[in-house]
Amino acid sequence: DPQVAFFTSNKTSMTQVAPMVLGTSEIRSLFPALERTHNGFPVAYFDGPGGTQVPRAVVTAMSDYLLHHNANTHWAYPTSAETDAIIEQSRQAVAEFLNASADEVAFGQNMTSLTFHLSRALGRQWGAGDEIIVTELDHHANVDTWRALERDRGITIRVVPLDIESGTIDLQDLANLLSNRTKLVAIGAASNILGTVNDVKRAAQLAHAAGALCFVDAVHYASHNLVDVKDIDCDFLACSAYKFYGPHVGILYGKRHLLDIIDFPKLRPSPNNSPDRVETGTQSHESIAGAAAAVDFLASLAAEGAPRRERLRATFTTLHDRHLELVKRLWSGLAEINGVHIYGPPPEAARTSTISFTLKHCPSEVVARVLADKGVFVSNGDFYALTVAEKLGLAEEGLVRVGCACYTTEDEIERVISGVRDLAAA
């Protein structure tokens, strides 16, 4: 099982051993936000797909940087050298999170800005007749960033269609679109609106067989499954720390040999080495420190003794199992309510712990407001996956989205179901 944390061996056998992971109640004690009440109710945060809550350890790392090490980089005094060291340590932590090398990790304002930056850089070498493939399932940060090259460079965009009934895409459709004109395949690892998980490893194989590059949007995926860029063999991958218990900072992985040669827009005096050459201007150093702290927080949920990457694997494996049970209960409970329609793959399919639904004759915003009055915080709208919402006929009304996180409890799931049931009966 690739999710098993690590191996120990003796003279006669090899035994799989997974580090123990903290229980949900212990994890919850690490999040001050969970102490909040609203209208007399303890707040249940189900808005993780739009941004998770932050544990104390992450805030401590950020405040420690600002209070004791705050400086700009590469100068000959202690706080600047300390800043350089903190950034490098953060690259290493995030690299282990992605199974990459530290010199393949760049930071930026957010995933959208980094992807626009990459698309402009790659687009400089492409022109009319070249093609990029995107999908209808994706967040528009991984669609419009590449579509901009239609206007700027005359590049043709091909689109993998979404099967609305299953909430999935068929990679055979991707294979059919590939040609010797294809320069890049841009695909999401998981849908932030339907929870669908795509086979991005296969997508990368198909892209490479056609001589194309592969870019993976792992923003939603990275909070639910441990990313492995070496196994996927993608050329680029982007994610955001604020989706996995960190601050608002974007992360871009790129294969080192590509980062070295891509013509990134940059200032003449700025560094030419990778990954610094990918980053524009002065970064949010405190956020970079916080991103590393988020990785260490996830690793800290597993018992000490194993390397950080293996502890991360144990954490994600355990949380995946816990979330599967929560999703099963949420799905079945909502499905029993008259007027509720749930979208996306069922619990037994490849998916994340994010569920979107609608309630007949009740706009998604109304559902969200009524639940919020009872201390249940869910999000609503199209979540920038506008094409999906349009194909569902819900571009204006939107969907209600419920996302489980490491701090979600069974009782909170019951509160969602009860709140929707009460609203449906009103």
C-alpha positions in Angstrom: 0.0 0.0 0.0 1.7 3.2 -1.1 0.0 5.1 1.8 1.7 3.0 4.5 4.0 5.3 6.4 7.3 3.5 6.5 9.0 0.1 6.9 11.0 -1.5 9.6 12.8 -4.7 9.1 14.6 -7.5 11.1 16.6 -10.5 10.1 13.5 -12.5 9.1 10.8 -10.2 7.9 9.8 -6.7 6.9 6.8 -5.2 8.8 4.8 -2.2 7.8 4.6 0.3 10.6 2.5 3.5 10.5 3.2 6.2 13.1 0.2 6.9 15.3 -1.7 10.1 14.4 -3.4 12.4 16.9 -7.1 12.0 17.4 -9.5 14.6 16.2 -10.1 16.1 19.7 -6.4 16.5 20.2 -6.0 18.1 16.8 -8.9 20.5 17.6 -7.1 21.8 20.7 -4.4 23.2 18.4 -6.8 25.6 16.6 -7.9 28.7 18.5 -10.6 29.5 15.9 -12.6 26.5 17.1 -13.2 28.3 20.4 -15.4 30.8 18.6 -19.2 30.8 19.1 -21.9 32.4 17.0 -25.5 33.0 18.2 -24.7 30.8 21.1 -23.5 27.9 18.9 -19.9 26.6 18.7 -18.7 27.4 15.2 -18.2 24.4 12.8 -15.9 25.4 10.0 -16.8 23.7 6.7 -15.2 26.3 4.5 -11.8 24.5 4.2 -11.9 24.2 0.4 -11.9 28.0 0.4 -9.3 28.2 3.2 -8.7 26.2 6.3 -8.3 27.5 9.8 -4.8 27.9 11.1 -3.1 26.2 14.1 -1.2 28.1 16.8 2.1 26.7 15.5 1.8 28.4 12.2 0.9 31.8 13.7 3.8 31.4 16.1 6.3 30.8 13.3 5.0 33.9 11.4 5.0 36.2 14.4 8.5 34.9 15.4 9.8 35.9 12.0 8.3 39.3 12.1 9.3 40.1 15.7 12.8 38.7 15.6 14.2 38.2 12.1 12.4 40.6 9.8 14.6 41.9 7.0 15.2 41.8 3.3 17.3 39.1 1.8 21.0 38.7 0.8 22.6 41.5 2.9 25.5 41.4 5.2 23.8 41.6 8.6 22.3 39.0 10.9 18.6 39.4 10.4 19.1 39.3 6.6 21.1 36.1 6.9 18.5 34.7 9.2 15.8 35.6 6.6 17.8 33.8 3.9 18.1 30.7 6.1 14.4 30.7 7.0 13.4 30.9 3.3 15.7 28.0 2.4 14.4 26.0 5.3 10.9 26.7 4.1 11.8 25.6 0.5 13.1 22.3 2.0 10.0 21.7 4.0 7.7 22.4 1.1 9.9 20.3 -1.2 9.5 17.3 1.2 5.7 18.0 1.2 5.8 17.7 -2.6 8.6 15.1 -2.9 10.6 17.6 -4.8 14.0 19.3 -4.5 14.3 22.6 -2.7 15.6 24.3 -5.8 12.4 23.3 -7.6 10.1 25.3 -5.2 9.1 28.9 -5.8 6.8 31.1 -3.8 4.4 33.8 -4.8 1.3 35.8 -3.9 -1.1 33.0 -4.8 -1.5 30.1 -7.2 -3.3 32.3 -9.7 -0.5 34.9 -9.9 2.1 32.2 -10.2 0.2 30.4 -13.0 -0.3 33.7 -14.9 3.5 34.3 -14.5 4.3 30.8 -15.8 1.9 31.1 -18.7 3.4 34.4 -19.8 6.9 33.0 -19.6 6.0 29.8 -21.6 3.9 31.8 -24.0 6.9 33.8 -25.1 8.2 30.7 -27.1 4.8 29.7 -28.5 2.6 31.2 -31.2 -0.1 30.7 -33.7 -0.7 27.0 -34.5 0.5 25.9 -31.1 -2.1 24.3 -28.8 -2.9 24.1 -25.0 -5.4 21.6 -23.5 -7.5 22.5 -20.5 -10.6 20.9 -19.0 -14.1 21.9 -18.2 -13.7 20.5 -14.7 -11.0 23.0 -13.6 -11.0 26.1 -11.5 -10.6 29.1 -13.8 -7.1 29.8 -12.3 -6.1 26.8 -14.4 -8.1 27.8 -17.4 -8.2 31.6 -17.9 -4.4 31.8 -17.2 -3.8 29.7 -20.3 -6.7 31.2 -22.3 -4.9 34.5 -22.0 -2.4 33.2 -24.5 -5.2 32.9 -27.1 -5.4 36.7 -27.2 -1.7 37.4 -26.5 0.0 34.8 -28.7 -2.7 33.4 -31.0 -2.5 30.0 -29.3 -5.4 27.6 -29.8 -7.1 26.2 -26.7 -8.6 22.7 -26.8 -11.0 21.6 -24.0 -11.6 18.2 -22.4 -15.3 18.0 -21.8 -16.9 17.3 -18.4 -19.4 14.4 -18.0 -22.1 16.2 -15.9 -23.7 13.0 -14.6 -20.6 11.5 -13.1 -18.7 14.8 -12.4 -15.6 13.4 -14.1 -13.6 13.8 -17.3 -12.5 10.9 -19.5 -8.8 10.9 -20.2 -9.5 9.2 -23.6 -10.9 12.6 -24.6 -7.6 14.1 -23.6 -5.8 11.5 -25.7 -8.0 12.3 -28.7 -7.1 16.0 -28.4 -3.4 15.6 -28.2 -1.3 16.2 -31.4 2.2 17.3 -32.4 0.9 20.9 -32.0 0.1 20.4 -28.3 2.5 22.4 -26.1 1.0 21.9 -22.7 -1.8 20.0 -20.9 -3.2 21.9 -17.9 -5.3 19.7 -15.6 -6.5 19.8 -12.0 -5.6 17.0 -9.6 -9.0 17.5 -7.8 -12.1 19.6 -8.3 -12.8 22.2 -5.7 -16.5 22.1 -6.5 -17.3 18.4 -7.0 -14.5 16.7 -5.1 -13.5 14.7 -8.2 -10.0 13.3 -8.2 -8.3 13.0 -11.6 -5.6 10.6 -12.7 -3.0 13.3 -13.3 -0.2 10.7 -13.5 -1.9 9.2 -16.6 -2.5 12.7 -17.9 1.2 13.5 -17.6 2.1 10.3 -19.4 -0.2 11.1 -22.3 1.1 14.7 -22.5 4.8 13.6 -22.6 4.1 10.9 -25.2 2.8 13.7 -27.4 5.9 15.8 -26.7 3.9 18.3 -24.5 4.4 19.6 -21.0 2.0 18.9 -18.1 0.9 21.5 -15.5 -1.1 20.3 -12.5 -3.3 22.4 -10.3 -3.1 20.7 -6.9 -4.7 23.5 -4.8 -7.7 21.4 -3.8 -5.8 18.1 -3.9 -2.9 19.0 -1.7 -5.0 19.4 1.4 -6.5 15.9 1.0 -3.8 13.7 -0.5 0.0 13.8 -0.2 1.4 15.1 -3.4 4.2 13.2 -5.1 5.6 15.2 -8.1 8.1 12.4 -8.9 5.4 9.8 -9.1 3.1 12.1 -11.1 6.1 13.2 -13.3 4.4 16.5 -14.0 6.6 19.3 -15.2 4.9 21.9 -13.1 2.5 21.8 -10.1 0.9 24.6 -8.1 -0.8 24.7 -4.7 -1.6 27.1 -1.9 -0.6 26.9 1.7 -3.8 28.4 3.0 -5.7 25.3 1.9 -3.6 23.1 4.1 -3.6 25.1 7.4 -1.0 27.7 6.4 -1.1 31.4 5.4 -2.1 33.0 2.1 0.9 32.2 -0.1 1.2 30.4 -3.4 3.6 27.6 -4.2 4.9 26.6 -7.7 6.9 23.4 -8.4 8.8 23.1 -11.6 11.4 20.6 -12.8 14.8 22.2 -12.3 16.0 22.0 -15.9 12.8 23.8 -17.0 13.0 26.5 -14.4 16.6 27.2 -15.5 15.7 27.8 -19.2 12.2 29.3 -19.2 12.2 33.0 -20.1 10.5 34.3 -17.0 9.7 38.1 -17.0 12.2 39.5 -14.5 14.1 42.6 -13.5 17.7 42.7 -14.8 19.4 42.9 -11.4 17.3 40.1 -9.9 18.8 36.6 -9.4 19.3 34.3 -12.4 19.5 31.1 -10.4 16.5 28.8 -9.8 14.1 29.0 -8.2 14.8 32.7 -7.3 14.5 33.7 -11.0 10.8 32.6 -10.9 9.9 34.9 -8.0 9.2 38.6 -8.7 10.0 41.3 -6.2 10.2 41.0 -2.4 8.2 38.0 -1.1 6.0 37.7 2.0 8.8 36.2 4.1 6.5 35.7 7.1 4.1 33.7 4.9 6.9 31.6 3.5 7.8 30.8 7.1 4.2 30.0 7.8 4.0 27.6 4.8 6.9 25.6 6.3 5.2 25.6 9.7 2.0 24.3 8.1 4.0 21.4 6.6 5.6 20.7 10.0 2.2 20.9 11.7 0.8 18.2 9.5 3.9 16.1 10.1 3.6 16.7 13.8 0.2 15.0 13.9 2.1 11.7 13.5 4.3 10.3 16.2 7.9 11.2 16.1 10.6 8.8 15.0 10.2 8.7 11.2 11.4 11.2 8.6 9.2 14.2 7.9 8.0 12.9 4.5 6.9 9.5 6.1 5.1 11.3 9.0 3.3 13.3 6.4 2.3 10.1 4.6 1.0 8.7 7.9 -1.0 11.9 8.6 -2.6 12.0 5.2 -3.4 8.3 5.3 -5.2 8.5 8.6 -7.0 11.7 7.8 -8.2 10.2 4.5 -9.7 7.3 6.3 -11.4 9.5 8.9 -12.8 11.8 6.2 -14.1 8.9 4.2 -16.4 8.0 7.1 -17.5 11.6 7.5 -18.3 11.9 3.8 -20.3 8.7 3.8 -22.4 10.0 6.6 -22.8 13.5 5.1 -23.7 12.0 1.7 -26.3 9.6 3.1 -27.8 12.1 5.5 -28.2 14.8 2.8 -29.5 12.2 0.3 -32.4 11.4 2.6 -33.7 15.0 2.6 -36.4 15.8 0.1 -35.3 18.5 -2.4 -31.6 18.0 -1.9 -29.5 17.2 -4.9 -25.8 16.2 -4.4 -23.3 16.6 -7.2 -20.1 14.8 -8.1 -18.7 11.3 -7.5 -20.2 9.2 -4.7 -18.2 8.4 -1.5 -16.8 5.1 -2.8 -15.3 6.8 -5.9 -12.0 8.7 -6.1 -12.8 12.0 -4.5 -11.9 14.4 -1.7 -14.0 15.1 1.4 -15.8 18.0 -0.3 -19.4 17.8 -1.2 -21.6 20.3 -3.0 -25.4 20.2 -3.1 -28.5 22.3 -3.8 -31.8 22.5 -2.0 -34.8 22.8 -4.3 -36.5 26.3 -4.3 -33.8 27.6 -1.9 -30.9 29.6 -3.3 -27.4 28.5 -2.1 -26.8 31.8 -0.3 -30.0 31.4 1.7 -28.9 27.9 2.7 -25.5 29.2 3.8 -27.0 32.1 5.8 -29.4 29.9 7.6 -26.7 27.4 8.5 -24.4 30.2 9.6 -27.1 31.4 12.0 -26.7 28.0 13.7 -22.9 28.3 13.8 -22.3 26.1 10.7 -20.1 27.9 8.3 -20.3 26.6 4.7 -19.5 28.4 1.4 -21.7 28.9 -1.6 -21.5 30.1 -5.2 -19.5 28.8 -8.2 -16.1 28.7 -6.4 -14.4 30.0 -9.6 -15.2 26.6 -11.2 -17.6 28.6 -13.3 -17.8 26.2 -16.3 -18.9 23.4 -14.0 -21.6 25.6 -12.5 -22.7 26.7 -16.0 -23.0 23.1 -17.2 -25.1 22.3 -14.1 -27.3 25.3 -14.9 -26.3 26.8 -11.5 -24.1 29.7 -12.6 -26.4 32.3 -10.9 -27.9 30.3 -8.1 -24.7 28.5 -7.1 -24.1 25.4 -5.0 -23.6 24.9 -1.3 -20.2 23.5 -0.5 -19.3 21.5 2.6 -15.6 20.6 3.1 -14.2 18.4 5.9 -10.9 19.2 7.4 -8.6 17.6 10.0 -10.7 19.2 12.8 -14.1 18.1 11.5 -16.2 15.9 13.9 -19.1 13.5 13.5 -21.2 15.8 15.6 -20.5 18.7 13.2 -21.6 16.6 10.3 -24.9 15.9 12.1 -25.3 19.6 12.6 -25.1 20.2 8.8 -27.6 17.4 8.1 -30.0 18.6 10.8 -29.8 22.2 9.6 -30.5 21.4 6.0 -33.3 19.0 7.1 -34.9 21.8 9.1 -34.7 24.3 6.2 -36.2 21.8 3.8 -39.1 21.2 6.1 -39.8 25.0 6.7 
